[in-house]
């Protein structure tokens, strides 16, 4: 348990440090740091050696599915895609480490198809934290449909807010509260689309997918209480 927490939180620290490095305009270094943090956090999946292979395969499959969902819906308005829904469910069923790794890998894998840039660092961090938060709150997430729906909607908004930090840094063409509010206001509609998509998917399909993933987790002993 001690090693698992050390790997997990060490990975989170590295991923967060990537955001600080980004402010120094070193996005390549930032991308390396967030990738290294994701790798370190993924080591937490291997503490239980008996289930290590199953955890690795499931994380890879879910990350790929989320990335594919994002790529397939690329023509839709930003945020209207199932990637966040899959990431949230991964954290809910398999715990914070699997949620974080799945979220970060989703951004990285999909960026290989849709294009990689400085924004990839922030996408990896934002989606990783989304899965991590779902894992930390997995008890109320499993126990209450209403809680899951509200959580999913709010994280659609929060994802956009985190990405707006990248916009503020990269544009660099203004300052002050009005400038910040302008950036956040410009993304608000898309953030609401993202949150609403998450909430609708969670409302109509969340219970069924959780039961399906729960059966897989129970079969291979992957559920952490």
C-alpha positions in Angstrom: 0.0 0.0 0.0 2.8 2.4 0.9 4.6 1.8 -2.5 1.3 2.3 -4.4 0.7 5.7 -2.8 4.3 6.8 -3.3 4.1 6.0 -7.0 0.7 7.5 -7.4 1.3 10.8 -5.6 4.8 11.0 -7.0 3.3 10.8 -10.5 0.8 13.5 -9.6 3.5 15.8 -8.4 5.5 15.4 -11.6 2.4 16.0 -13.7 1.6 19.2 -11.7 5.2 20.3 -12.1 4.7 20.1 -15.8 2.2 22.9 -15.6 4.7 25.1 -13.8 7.4 24.3 -16.3 4.9 25.3 -19.1 4.8 28.8 -17.7 8.6 29.0 -18.5 7.6 28.3 -22.2 9.3 24.9 -22.1 6.4 22.8 -23.3 8.7 20.0 -24.5 10.1 19.7 -21.0 6.5 19.9 -19.6 5.3 17.1 -21.9 8.2 14.9 -20.8 7.4 15.7 -17.1 3.7 14.9 -17.4 4.5 11.7 -19.4 7.0 10.7 -16.7 4.4 11.4 -14.0 1.9 9.2 -15.8 4.4 6.4 -16.1 5.3 6.7 -12.4 1.6 6.7 -11.4 1.1 3.6 -13.6 3.6 1.7 -11.4 0.9 1.8 -8.7 -1.1 -0.6 -10.9 1.6 -3.2 -10.4 1.6 -3.4 -6.6 -0.7 -6.4 -6.7 1.4 -8.6 -8.9 -1.4 -11.2 -9.3 -3.5 -8.7 -11.1 -0.8 -6.6 -12.8 -1.4 -8.0 -16.3 -5.1 -7.6 -16.1 -4.8 -4.0 -14.9 -2.4 -3.1 -17.6 -4.5 -4.6 -20.3 -7.7 -3.0 -19.0 -6.1 0.5 -18.7 -4.7 0.2 -22.2 -8.0 -0.9 -23.6 -10.0 1.8 -21.8 -7.5 4.5 -22.8 -7.6 3.5 -26.4 -11.4 3.4 -26.4 -11.6 6.9 -24.9 -9.0 8.2 -27.4 -10.9 6.5 -30.3 -14.2 8.1 -29.0 -12.5 11.5 -29.0 -11.1 11.1 -32.5 -14.4 9.8 -34.0 -16.3 12.8 -32.6 -13.6 15.3 -33.7 -16.0 16.9 -36.2 -18.5 17.7 -33.4 -18.3 20.8 -31.2 -15.5 20.6 -28.7 -16.5 18.6 -25.6 -19.2 16.5 -27.4 -17.4 13.2 -27.2 -17.4 10.1 -24.9 -13.8 10.3 -23.7 -14.5 12.0 -20.4 -17.3 9.6 -19.7 -15.0 6.6 -20.1 -12.3 8.2 -18.0 -14.7 9.0 -15.1 -16.1 5.4 -15.2 -12.6 4.0 -15.1 -11.8 5.9 -12.0 -15.1 5.1 -10.4 -14.7 1.3 -10.9 -10.9 0.7 -10.7 -9.7 3.5 -8.4 -7.7 6.8 -8.7 -4.5 5.4 -10.1 -6.3 3.7 -13.0 -8.4 6.8 -13.5 -5.4 9.1 -13.7 -3.4 6.9 -16.0 -6.3 6.3 -18.3 -7.1 10.0 -18.5 -3.5 11.0 -19.2 -3.0 8.3 -21.8 -6.3 9.2 -23.5 -5.0 12.7 -24.2 -1.6 11.4 -25.4 -2.9 8.7 -27.7 -5.6 10.8 -29.2 -3.1 13.6 -29.8 -1.1 11.3 -32.0 -4.1 11.3 -34.4 -5.5 14.8 -33.9 -2.3 16.6 -33.5 0.1 17.2 -30.6 1.2 20.6 -29.2 1.6 22.5 -26.0 -2.0 21.9 -25.2 -1.3 18.2 -24.9 0.4 18.7 -21.6 -2.7 20.4 -20.2 -5.1 17.8 -21.6 -3.1 15.0 -20.0 -3.2 16.8 -16.7 -6.8 17.7 -16.9 -8.1 14.3 -18.0 -5.8 12.6 -15.5 -7.1 14.7 -12.6 -10.6 13.9 -13.8 -10.1 10.2 -13.5 -8.2 10.6 -10.3 -11.0 12.6 -8.7 -13.6 10.0 -9.8 -11.4 7.3 -8.1 -11.1 9.3 -4.9 -14.9 9.7 -4.7 -15.6 6.2 -6.0 -17.8 5.3 -2.9 -20.4 8.1 -3.5 -19.9 7.7 -7.3 -20.9 4.0 -7.1 -23.7 4.7 -4.6 -25.6 7.6 -6.2 -26.6 8.1 -9.8 -27.4 11.8 -9.1 -23.9 12.3 -7.6 -22.3 10.7 -10.8 -24.4 12.9 -13.1 -23.5 16.2 -11.2 -19.8 15.2 -10.9 -19.7 14.5 -14.6 -21.3 17.8 -15.5 -19.0 19.8 -13.2 -15.9 18.1 -14.5 -16.8 19.0 -18.0 -16.8 22.7 -16.9 -13.6 22.2 -14.8 -11.8 20.6 -17.7 -12.4 23.7 -19.8 -11.2 25.9 -17.0 -8.0 24.0 -16.7 -7.5 24.2 -20.5 -8.1 28.0 -20.3 -4.9 28.3 -18.3 -3.1 27.1 -21.4 -5.0 29.7 -23.5 -4.0 32.5 -21.1 -0.3 31.5 -21.2 0.0 30.8 -24.9 -1.8 33.9 -26.1 -0.1 36.4 -23.9 -1.8 39.3 -25.5 -3.5 40.7 -22.5 -3.7 40.8 -18.7 -6.1 41.7 -15.9 -9.4 40.4 -14.7 -11.3 41.5 -17.9 -8.9 39.6 -20.1 -9.2 36.4 -17.9 -13.0 36.7 -17.9 -13.0 37.2 -21.7 -11.1 33.9 -22.2 -13.2 32.0 -19.8 -16.4 33.5 -21.2 -15.4 32.5 -24.7 -15.1 28.9 -23.8 -18.2 28.7 -21.6 -20.6 27.4 -24.2 -18.2 24.6 -25.2 -17.6 23.8 -21.5 -21.3 23.5 -21.0 -21.5 21.2 -24.0 -18.8 19.0 -22.5 -20.5 18.9 -19.1 -23.9 18.2 -20.6 -22.5 15.4 -22.8 -20.9 13.8 -19.8 -24.0 14.1 -17.7 -26.3 12.7 -20.4 -24.1 9.7 -21.1 -23.8 9.1 -17.3 -27.5 9.3 -16.9 -28.5 7.0 -19.7 -25.6 4.6 -19.9 -23.6 5.0 -16.6 -25.3 2.3 -14.6 -25.0 -0.3 -17.3 -21.3 0.4 -18.0 -20.5 0.4 -14.3 -22.2 -3.0 -13.9 -20.3 -4.4 -16.9 -16.9 -3.0 -15.7 -17.7 -4.1 -12.1 -18.2 -7.7 -13.3 -14.8 -7.6 -15.0 -13.2 -6.1 -11.9 -14.7 -8.7 -9.6 -13.7 -11.5 -11.9 -10.0 -10.5 -11.9 -9.9 -9.1 -8.4 -9.3 -5.5 -9.5 -11.6 -3.6 -7.3 -10.0 -1.5 -4.5 -12.3 -0.5 -1.7 
